[in-house]
Amino acid sequence: MLTEVHLTSPLPTAQQAIEDRLHQRGFKIFAAIDQAAEAQNVGLTLKPTVLLIFGNPKVGTLLMQEDDQVAFELPIKLLLVAEGDHTKALYRDPHDFPNATKLSEAGQQIIANMANLYQSVLADL
């Protein structure tokens, strides 16, 4: 299930703030896919939509060492969709990852930290 958060900032402002916050926390942004531009490249239209793919390889690897199925969910993602002069942010709650409840106590803490990360990078936007 996806979590949806409504931001008051326009997409470009929200995206830049989120990327800055992720960098400040030591996360690597692997890709920022402009899905509207990709749609335009094939002659279609899509409202401004960006998929951010990011993570911390050291922490993610710890989870993947515990359970291979978690690797399917990593790196983590955040979808930003323009809604007029506001932005809708969508992400999968890490608690919903396959076998998340079967991870060790350390793995459970990483999952909790990931869930808190989404909340903190989206706060006040």
JOBEL-V653466 format. One record per residue. N is the residue number from 1. RES is the residue in one letter. PHI is phi in degrees with one decimal (none if undefined). Layout:
n: (N | N)
res: (RES | RES)
phi: (PHI | PHI)
//
This chain:
n: (1 | 2 | 3 | 4 | 5 | 6 | 7 | 8 | 9 | 10 | 11 | 12 | 13 | 14 | 15 | 16 | 17 | 18 | 19 | 20 | 21 | 22 | 23 | 24 | 25 | 26 | 27 | 28 | 29 | 30 | 31 | 32 | 33 | 34 | 35 | 36 | 37 | 38 | 39 | 40 | 41 | 42 | 43 | 44 | 45 | 46 | 47 | 48 | 49 | 50 | 51 | 52 | 53 | 54 | 55 | 56 | 57 | 58 | 59 | 60 | 61 | 62 | 63 | 64 | 65 | 66 | 67 | 68 | 69 | 70 | 71 | 72 | 73 | 74 | 75 | 76 | 77 | 78 | 79 | 80 | 81 | 82 | 83 | 84 | 85 | 86 | 87 | 88 | 89 | 90 | 91 | 92 | 93 | 94 | 95 | 96 | 97 | 98 | 99 | 100 | 101 | 102 | 103 | 104 | 105 | 106 | 107 | 108 | 109 | 110 | 111 | 112 | 113 | 114 | 115 | 116 | 117 | 118 | 119 | 120 | 121 | 122 | 123 | 124 | 125)
res: (M | L | T | E | V | H | L | T | S | P | L | P | T | A | Q | Q | A | I | E | D | R | L | H | Q | R | G | F | K | I | F | A | A | I | D | Q | A | A | E | A | Q | N | V | G | L | T | L | K | P | T | V | L | L | I | F | G | N | P | K | V | G | T | L | L | M | Q | E | D | D | Q | V | A | F | E | L | P | I | K | L | L | L | V | A | E | G | D | H | T | K | A | L | Y | R | D | P | H | D | F | P | N | A | T | K | L | S | E | A | G | Q | Q | I | I | A | N | M | A | N | L | Y | Q | S | V | L | A | D | L)
phi: (none | -95.1 | -96.9 | -116.8 | -125.5 | -97.6 | -104.9 | -85.6 | -82.9 | -66.9 | -52.8 | -59.6 | -67.1 | -62.4 | -59.8 | -63.8 | -64.0 | -64.3 | -61.5 | -61.4 | -64.7 | -65.2 | -61.3 | -60.8 | -93.0 | 84.1 | -89.1 | -100.7 | -93.7 | -79.5 | -162.2 | -127.1 | -91.6 | -83.6 | -70.3 | -66.9 | -65.1 | -65.5 | -63.5 | -61.6 | -61.4 | -112.2 | 78.4 | -117.0 | -116.9 | -150.7 | -61.7 | -50.6 | -144.4 | -129.4 | -105.2 | -94.6 | -118.2 | -150.2 | 175.2 | -123.5 | -53.7 | -65.7 | -73.3 | -60.7 | -63.0 | -59.1 | -67.6 | -64.9 | -65.5 | -80.7 | -153.9 | -59.4 | -64.8 | -64.4 | -59.3 | -65.2 | -91.1 | -109.8 | -66.4 | -78.8 | -133.0 | -142.5 | -100.2 | -114.1 | -127.6 | -69.4 | -127.1 | 67.6 | -95.0 | -118.5 | -134.1 | -102.0 | -111.5 | -128.4 | -152.9 | -90.0 | -61.1 | -57.9 | -63.5 | -90.1 | -60.3 | -55.2 | 60.3 | -58.6 | -74.9 | -96.5 | -71.8 | -63.3 | -59.4 | -64.3 | -64.3 | -61.3 | -67.8 | -62.1 | -59.1 | -62.1 | -64.3 | -64.4 | -62.1 | -66.7 | -59.0 | -55.1 | -61.9 | -73.1 | -76.4 | -94.3 | -61.0 | 62.0 | -107.8)
//
